[in-house]
Amino acid sequence: MTQRIEDYALIGDLQTAALVGKDGSIDWLCLPRFDSAACFAALLGDEENGHWRMAPAGAGACGHRAYRGNSLILESVWETHSGSVKVTDFMPQRDKAPDVVRIVEGLSGEVAMRSTLRLRFDYGNIVPWMRRTTGHRVAVAGPDSVWLRTEPADQVKTWGQQYTTYSSFTVAEGEKVAFVLTWHPSHEPQPPFTDPHQGLEQSLQDWEAWAALCCYEGPYREAVLRSLITLKALTYGPTGGIVAAPTTSLPEEIGGVRNWDYRYCWLRDSTLTLGALVAAGYIDEAAAWRDWLLRAVAGDPADLQIMYGLAGERRLPETELPWLSGYEGSKPVRTGNAAVKQLQLDVYGEVIDSLHLARAWGLRAKPHAWNLQLSLLGFLESNWREPDEGLWEVRGPRRHFVHSKVMAWVAADRAVRALEGDPSLRGDADRWRAMRDEVHREVCEKGYDPERNTFTQYYGSRELDAATLLIPRVGFLPPDDPRVVGTIEAVQAELTHGGFIRRYSMDGFTVDGLPGDEGTFLACSFWLVDALRLTGRVKEARELFERLLRLRNDVGLLAEEYDPATGRQLGNFPQAFSHIGLVGSALALDAEDGAGWPHGS
């Protein structure tokens, strides 16, 4: 049976990641990068599409699991009639080849274990040829090669049957058996092998040392630190890019078509991510993300994309994989993302705000960063009046989305503030003030409904959009402005579902041009936390925040959305946007004057 999205935990090596279910099955893993083809794709199909289960023979889900300390090392414990056993899963940070390490340790009695390894390259579409060599098993198909070894080898019986590799063994109290799965290009010589036990100790040291840098000591430290570890795990180490999620096509509606590939880096996340990292004390990661941003957006500002690949790649063609049945029948399964071609004017504001924030928080300046901002502003000055697809990447017609216009105001505002704060910067402050004032005037005239005292989703509409909750946080209007207060109240009244917030109305008309429904959007619910706090409703903000914390799964992870009707997480998992929202709201709630959250500073 398909496991719930929240039944999975994450392991990774800062270049890719795997999802491990409560039943001990790795059902999703792309090698060698986040955006590579999966060799385990049971998550989006069935067991025949690839998985690796390690569990006591005949057992179901583990009785308990947790990360070891402040790390990404997962420990799952089973209690059986004959004894208890622990499986430790992790991916050591790689020198060259990526490894998945699974260490089985007997805790009491004797437990019969079973490993089922079904490798299927190209998202479950290609069955590799498995052979024995030098005491190992090697699976090869085209460019991919995977090596499997066990330690000690003489304790494990391994055999092949129906294109699957099975292993059986027994562990007694105090005994350990390790499995190491290593990927490398099939044309290269045998890779160096990782010592599983040394790798475990080094991984634990690496993660604990990193976690110790966190400067947040408030009441939500456990949740904040786990979210920061998750954001670190979603970072592609060689470039500093942060993927939105390590998965594709986990549905926003079970059985629906709202299934997208999130294994890329969105510019929209940039300001929020940078703020979370800097405020929590992770300056190196913030600088690496800023530098990735500068490389990715370099070039003609008219060609700015909303997302890029892990190293800044621009071509992300969207394709459907018809051989995969989809998570619980949610089709199609997609790779790539056609939204990369959309015009979303808000990202210009996000990029300029990010670079302004980096300067304000003392990240070492890059000499070309200001020239890039001027170039982006020049494009935006000529194009902010155009309709676009907006931050929710609608696949309907372009509209004049209020949030897009607000972020155009942010771009001009940050330019003015930069020039006022640093006389050495060149630029025409009067010109950007004029643009800022014009955008502000138009949004307040065309994007505001005076009858209902609320900003709307786009000019002339009656629909609401949770993104308007960001208006006070970015500084477009002060929190005590009646239009801000009215917008918050309207969003609460019309977009609340089961105590949490939808992105926009899903009753009847949907602006996104897609059929079906979706859950509540967790990042939007965190935005409401921030908006309530800014308007003095701190008790309500804290209550909502703590309800959101209770949505995390047993190892502290959040997907993109939540369905209050079924009590299930929905969408790609774990989701960076959700964890960024958690960190930001926690820091803001813990600061008397909100100084813990630097967005819009």
Steps between C-alpha positions, in 0.01 A plus 500: 500500500609859433624671811374844595726787399567576866606139562833579333823635647785669314864402472752670272859600424459866390482400135197269495254350746292189565163442665483212749158369606393378841509146361875531431460546124692763305238589239663807341861571409650691208867444422739671481312834543164619627383547141642175359277211400382290794630147556231446766163636383246286687376825657343591166406151388538166671776270622582396144616857435785460747545498877726360773339361811697402810289366788438193717357213296121529487493830692296808421578857604765570762383572852714809543736712295693821551802689378811451712559830676521800272582303187347348189579147623174305528453223757199265470424241768287186471383287793429140394399184688862382491678825580556860398710652223606845381566607140715812459468672161714787374694636202853614588613825343677376193859535387411372156236228477163522679429227757192379683599325823266275701633354826294233676568462872358237732365655820362189674436133425544386141318648202477355147548781248407529134630742238320546167692710248321573173704746293320665208682779320335786308209546743416132517513444126829310454589165658880480547715193457631374835822300528751393763854633504778504760260420780247765401185519292496751218193624314562663160273660240627761255680783685401380849679255724419409861717287728362313800716356774441366848718495808570238625431327168503146641204571731259592221340266247431686176331375183329630190146418395272666245736795448510564875782451751398342830706466816422317823691488827452490874628753750540432871540754776814708441555378142514738204462438129556783252385545139653764273347597165732708280418668167755598238515543120509158337797586278726582793709255707374355828443787746672524838283346770383676814557338837141503633588535868760772448255671268237495774728662755622763255144584387387540859795730575435705186132554575546572870773754424275671246200503734713657776528816289129575546468817708127468570434399860129575526208277603468342156867404464434131427258578215718781363817292503330204331369734231846650452651150471234424238588815305866403517408153370321663205814695409702387201843530659714564189308816404304615806166472319206387715232280342135562581461128581684176416193346330282538195129447448385441856142624460329809634180294474497120532406362159526844337715658230673771708830314505819696436876454505655699786861383470618845390590832657234772504604866510185574700643312795813714500412781742324270744782245491771761539320658792450168679865397459648834602273546800580148625875556470580317175695769318700263278185332369335838446803621306507182289130544417556870415791405272290231330232762445745743339631235262156367410343835410803642315419604146226692324241603763226428247605135519465473879335170590294417807708186565828342397677169528738409780793674333290770334391296197225672303344223293262292712267343241183348641433135412247242613597145604205282394640175642461632857150473647556800730478531876167333589399533135582870472600546138678619302847458647710787369869581479620849414274800548338703222442789741864587436379684189245715682519873562483556875589859571518451876831314470674824397398645834605184682849505348553870569366460855733204556806693392391798710461269799843347439655847504306606810609192694865545416564224247819582316404714204536380142613783271259411219192449720387863489538521122284189474232662716503811283456285192208312653341827612533641152307208357238515773451875452392432143298186569335514844173615343473174303281208614679182606441148632565599862677323781265198493606422141145486367451319175207722411517843332734772621354755740605805697573317824518727804793313654704544182441876509583518872833330431569751222453765769744306721761506222479878463485555876812293569687686228409834656600382846829364371586833337399693812713274718812484282603815311767303313234314301407655167135537402208739461316497834236747377420271208447199723296706748272602216459137394439394860231765546328413172486130577370568849228731372384254234488200736296693754259617229462184292594216734291606798127436549366787718161333548657197666806685636748252355766470236401249232686242298522706180363824365121497469449165671304407810722200571750516782862386512698401811804674350342834596583404860858599411408866443592617852808281524661642188416853614247591229261620772539516878341220703246732661366629168125421485545346155757256640278411794205451265701280266610274785141468621371428149765234436414335830129507419520378141815292466502310831439127466516283807690766692770556235532718189451424133700689239180625333138396465437149367119531503376497143720743304872433523745753365765236425317343205524148644228256607467357848578615851802535726579515870585793721837652418730484801720796405186717475396392848840610630447832318179542697696437820732786405216731398312439825814570701572821311148628567526433873302175507792314652296247698314390186827490307664275756198267517497460121876445493477225760217332307725507194780339699266212581465428126864392477552128470673289765845613384412869464436528125237694304372463146369787291134467601265346755150359455294566816223267382721190489773617739768430238796692361490571127744615233873462459687401812675630697430850376758777546235774485313349796813463712617852412163628619535306825844646571394854416186491713682346797772766491245779467284373785804480722608859433310768689537747217510250213872555447555127476355499150692718257267493195432849377767653719 
